[in-house]
Amino acid sequence: MMRNLCLVIVLASMGCGGVSITPNPDPIPVTGKVTVGGKPVTDVKINFQATEIGLPAVADVKDGAFTANIVPGKYTYYFTEGKKQTSFKSIPEAYRIGSLDRQKEITDGASLELALD
């Protein structure tokens, strides 16, 4: 019985072979501008959630601008409260959660223009 158990364990561990882990590329600097109704957004956080390859990232939005280090890839984005809750109220409801209908490709030298209208 013990011999059969050992055989099962050995065979099961062999079946796990072939799995490879590919590391993410290094993060790159990304800049962007955010407006609502043509006016700059301030004191909120922009959140990037990878939809393919990448890692989550968060940046502060001040005076309509942000800078972040983000792993290249495809992302959805959404906004959360910053220091002032009143500023977050200006963000349209649709931009308070991520959406696969709203994705951005982050590549080297990316500069994003996000008009939340």
Buried (B, 14 or more C-beta within 10 A) or exposed (E): EEEEEEEEEEEEEEEEEEEEEEEEEEBBEBEBBBBBEEEEBBBBBBBBBBBEEBEEBEBBBBEBBBEBEBBBBBBBBBBEBBEEEEBBEBBEEEBBEBEEEBBBEBEEEBEBEBEBE
